[in-house]
Amino acid sequence: MVDCRFFQKYMHQYFDGELNPREKKLLNEHMRECGACDRHFHQLEKTLALLQSASHVQVPDNFTQSVMAQLPDNKEKRNWKSFFKKHPFLVAVSLFILLMSGSLFSVWNGGEQDFQLTASHPEKLRIDKENGVVIVPEDTVVEGDIVVRHGSIQVEGEVKGNVVAIEGDVFLASTAAVSGQAEEIDQILEWVWYHIKKMIPF
């Protein structure tokens, strides 16, 4: 029986660019036979894409003042301190959700209106920034997710991952093959839900 931990180590080396062609071939063959490892690999890929897309998320300028204005007076502060000591995990999770929600909302509303692309292999894509279009050429295989904001994605080849257009369109040619989901996200709630799904597998 094959030990999946061996191949999970390969997955981390793959994302670090440390696998040689023989090891990549072994990993791909194993993932074709093992659904659990295949799902684990795609989950790692999605997490990496999320981290890359969140690298330019900024906290709003008035965030500190807004939080300070909502703090309770001294008597209530003592009660909150005891609550923090009793429930540190709950407090940490709440702060994380608050920060992520504020950041996502600020990026959605006040964020740049410029074309943005997140992809594992952008060199395989044809990118027309002037018209805001990313094309996956026919007879081209792209591994990993493609996320475009303020632009469209036209798939003529194959994408082994998800294709997401945020405030844009996804066009699939008759020759297109997408192994993940093809999504168009036009509203903030859909966008937040998209990020929650990437962080928490359902």
C-alpha angles and dihedrals in degrees: 000000000000117000106229091201088071091057093042087060087052089053092058091047089049092056089046089053093242101121121103120220093263092053091047089053091050091049093049092048091050093048091052088058100035115061093187093057091044090054091045091052093050091047090054089048092052092048091052091049090050092051090049093048092045093052091090096044110120131195112243115264094243095046096109094048091047093052093045091051091056096051115114125243123269098277092051090044091064090054091049092050091057090047090051091051093049097044110030094150093052090049092050093050091047092051091048092052091046093050094045093047092048092047095047092047093049092047091049096047106027098021126116118288090210126115112271129187130192116184137144093227110025090162089073092057132081106229122197102184093174092062094028096239130139115195127197099205122227113267089025123119117202118191115208137025125313115208121181125182122198091004145070135257122218113193117199097149132037130300118192095202141026127321114209129178113191109201089351143077137269117215119191117197121212088258093052124116122185117180094192131038128307107214137177113200116195105155132059094238091054089049093050090047090051091055093045090053090052093050098042117038112219 
